[in-house]
């Protein structure tokens, strides 16, 4: 599996959140969080299978604006965006199957 999920900076997030670019999912995580690493691996598997979302990651430590404005209360947090608007925030990433299903129906 060579799927690399691009990490976005806060400036890139500002740009992405302000334009209509379709469906985007951003995993907010920390490099020191074991659960976040598992969630990222599951997201990479889902990316390999294919979902109608562009998938990204962001370091919660370097994105204080979005942590505050989206009121992210824990990590990992998968923020689903459609045309610049947050449509859901997923905190419990339980399995590859549940993640795949979530990214198919939203």
CORJOUR-V886237 format. One record per pair of residues at least 12 apart in sequence whose ideal C-beta (glycine too) atoms are under 10 Angstrom apart, sorted by the first residue. I is the first residue (numbers start at 1). J is the second residue. D is the distance in Angstrom with one decimal. If there is no record, write none. Layout:
BEGIN
I/J/D + I/J/D
END
This chain:
BEGIN
1/41/8.5 + 1/44/6.1 + 1/45/6.9 + 1/47/9.1 + 1/48/6.0 + 2/44/9.0 + 2/48/8.9 + 3/40/10.0 + 3/41/9.5 + 3/43/8.5 + 3/44/4.1 + 3/45/7.6 + 3/46/9.0 + 3/47/4.8 + 3/48/5.2 + 3/49/9.9 + 3/55/8.7 + 4/44/7.8 + 4/47/9.0 + 4/57/9.7 + 5/25/9.5 + 5/26/9.5 + 5/27/7.1 + 5/40/6.6 + 5/41/9.9 + 5/43/6.0 + 5/44/6.1 + 5/46/9.9 + 5/47/6.6 + 5/54/9.8 + 5/55/5.3 + 5/56/6.2 + 5/57/5.0 + 6/54/8.9 + 6/55/8.2 + 6/56/5.4 + 6/57/7.2 + 6/58/9.8 + 7/26/9.8 + 7/27/9.4 + 7/29/9.5 + 7/31/10.0 + 7/56/7.2 + 7/57/5.0 + 7/58/6.5 + 7/59/6.7 + 7/62/9.3 + 8/24/9.6 + 8/26/6.8 + 8/28/10.0 + 8/56/5.0 + 8/57/7.2 + 8/58/5.0 + 8/59/9.0 + 8/62/9.7 + 8/63/8.1 + 8/66/9.7 + 9/58/7.9 + 9/59/8.8 + 9/62/7.1 + 9/63/8.0 + 10/58/7.8 + 10/59/9.3 + 10/62/6.2 + 10/63/4.8 + 10/64/7.6 + 10/65/6.0 + 10/66/6.9 + 10/67/9.7 + 11/63/10.0 + 11/65/10.0 + 12/56/8.4 + 12/58/8.5 + 12/63/9.8 + 13/26/7.2 + 13/28/9.7 + 13/56/8.5 + 13/58/6.1 + 13/62/9.9 + 13/63/6.1 + 13/65/7.9 + 13/66/5.6 + 13/70/10.0 + 13/79/9.5 + 13/81/9.8 + 14/63/9.7 + 14/65/7.5 + 14/66/8.4 + 16/54/9.0 + 16/56/7.8 + 16/58/9.9 + 16/81/7.4 + 16/84/7.8 + 17/65/9.7 + 17/66/7.6 + 17/69/8.9 + 17/70/9.1 + 17/79/9.4 + 17/81/6.8 + 17/84/5.8 + 17/85/8.6 + 17/86/8.3 + 18/84/6.0 + 19/83/8.2 + 19/84/5.9 + 20/82/8.9 + 20/83/4.1 + 20/84/5.6 + 20/85/9.1 + 21/54/7.4 + 21/81/8.4 + 21/82/9.3 + 21/83/7.1 + 21/84/7.3 + 22/52/8.1 + 22/53/8.2 + 22/54/7.2 + 22/81/9.0 + 22/82/7.1 + 22/83/6.7 + 22/84/9.7 + 23/51/8.4 + 23/52/5.6 + 23/53/4.4 + 23/54/6.9 + 23/55/9.7 + 23/80/7.4 + 23/81/7.3 + 23/82/5.4 + 23/83/8.3 + 23/87/8.7 + 23/103/8.3 + 23/106/7.8 + 24/53/6.3 + 24/54/5.0 + 24/55/7.9 + 24/56/6.7 + 24/79/8.4 + 24/80/7.7 + 24/81/4.5 + 24/82/7.8 + 24/83/9.1 + 24/84/8.9 + 25/43/7.7 + 25/46/9.0 + 25/47/9.5 + 25/51/7.9 + 25/52/9.9 + 25/53/4.4 + 25/54/7.4 + 25/55/5.2 + 25/56/7.2 + 25/57/9.5 + 25/78/5.8 + 25/79/7.1 + 25/80/5.3 + 25/81/7.4 + 25/88/9.3 + 25/90/8.6 + 25/99/9.3 + 25/102/9.0 + 25/103/6.4 + 25/106/8.8 + 26/53/9.6 + 26/54/9.3 + 26/55/8.0 + 26/56/4.8 + 26/57/6.8 + 26/58/5.5 + 26/63/9.2 + 26/66/8.4 + 26/70/9.6 + 26/77/8.7 + 26/78/7.2 + 26/79/4.8 + 26/80/8.3 + 26/81/7.0 + 26/86/9.7 + 26/89/10.0 + 27/39/6.2 + 27/40/6.1 + 27/42/9.4 + 27/43/5.6 + 27/55/7.5 + 27/56/7.2 + 27/57/4.5 + 27/58/7.3 + 27/60/9.7 + 27/75/8.8 + 27/76/5.9 + 27/77/7.5 + 27/78/5.2 + 27/79/8.0 + 27/90/9.3 + 27/93/8.4 + 28/56/9.9 + 28/57/7.7 + 28/58/5.3 + 28/59/7.9 + 28/60/4.7 + 28/61/9.8 + 28/63/6.9 + 28/66/7.5 + 28/67/7.3 + 28/70/8.4 + 28/72/5.7 + 28/74/9.5 + 28/75/5.8 + 28/76/6.8 + 28/77/4.4 + 28/78/7.7 + 28/79/6.5 + 28/89/9.0 + 29/43/9.6 + 29/57/6.2 + 29/58/7.6 + 29/59/7.0 + 29/60/6.4 + 29/61/9.6 + 29/75/5.4 + 29/76/4.9 + 29/77/7.9 + 29/78/9.3 + 30/59/6.6 + 30/60/5.4 + 30/61/6.0 + 30/62/9.8 + 30/75/5.8 + 30/76/8.6 + 31/59/6.8 + 31/60/9.8 + 31/61/8.3 + 32/61/8.8 + 32/75/10.0 + 33/60/8.6 + 33/74/9.8 + 33/75/5.7 + 33/76/6.9 + 35/74/9.4 + 35/75/7.7 + 35/76/6.1 + 35/93/8.3 + 36/57/8.9 + 36/59/9.7 + 36/60/8.6 + 36/75/5.6 + 36/76/4.5 + 36/77/9.2 + 36/93/9.3 + 37/76/8.9 + 38/76/8.3 + 38/93/7.9 + 39/57/9.3 + 39/75/8.5 + 39/76/4.0 + 39/77/9.1 + 39/78/7.3 + 39/90/9.4 + 39/91/9.9 + 39/92/9.8 + 39/93/4.5 + 39/94/9.9 + 39/99/8.2 + 40/55/9.8 + 40/57/6.3 + 40/76/7.7 + 40/93/9.5 + 41/96/8.9 + 42/76/9.5 + 42/78/9.8 + 42/93/6.1 + 42/94/9.0 + 42/95/7.2 + 42/96/4.9 + 42/97/9.4 + 42/98/9.0 + 42/99/5.4 + 42/100/8.9 + 43/55/5.8 + 43/56/9.4 + 43/57/7.6 + 43/76/9.0 + 43/78/7.5 + 43/93/7.9 + 43/96/8.9 + 43/99/6.8 + 43/103/9.0 + 44/57/9.8 + 44/96/9.7 + 45/96/5.1 + 45/99/8.3 + 45/100/8.3 + 46/93/9.9 + 46/96/6.3 + 46/97/9.4 + 46/99/5.3 + 46/100/5.1 + 46/101/9.8 + 46/102/9.2 + 46/103/6.2 + 46/104/9.6 + 47/103/9.5 + 49/96/8.3 + 49/100/6.3 + 49/103/9.6 + 50/100/9.3 + 50/103/9.7 + 50/104/9.8 + 51/99/8.7 + 51/100/6.7 + 51/101/9.9 + 51/102/9.1 + 51/103/4.1 + 51/104/6.4 + 51/106/9.9 + 52/103/7.2 + 52/104/7.3 + 52/106/9.1 + 53/78/9.8 + 53/80/7.3 + 53/81/8.8 + 53/82/9.1 + 53/102/9.7 + 53/103/5.3 + 53/104/9.3 + 53/106/8.3 + 54/81/9.4 + 55/78/9.2 + 55/103/8.4 + 56/79/9.5 + 56/81/9.8 + 57/76/9.3 + 57/78/9.6 + 58/72/10.0 + 58/77/9.5 + 58/79/8.6 + 59/75/9.8 + 60/72/6.8 + 60/74/9.5 + 60/75/5.3 + 60/76/8.8 + 60/77/7.6 + 61/75/9.7 + 66/79/7.9 + 66/86/9.7 + 69/86/9.3 + 70/86/6.1 + 70/89/6.8 + 71/89/8.5 + 72/89/7.1 + 72/91/8.7 + 73/89/8.7 + 73/91/7.4 + 74/91/5.7 + 74/92/9.6 + 75/91/8.3 + 76/90/8.6 + 76/91/7.4 + 76/92/9.2 + 76/93/6.0 + 77/89/5.8 + 77/90/7.3 + 77/91/5.7 + 77/93/9.1 + 78/90/4.2 + 78/91/7.9 + 78/92/9.6 + 78/93/6.3 + 78/99/7.7 + 78/102/8.1 + 78/103/8.8 + 80/102/7.9 + 80/103/7.7 + 80/106/5.4 + 82/106/7.7 + 87/106/6.1 + 88/102/7.9 + 88/106/5.8 + 90/102/6.1 + 90/103/9.3 + 90/106/9.2
END
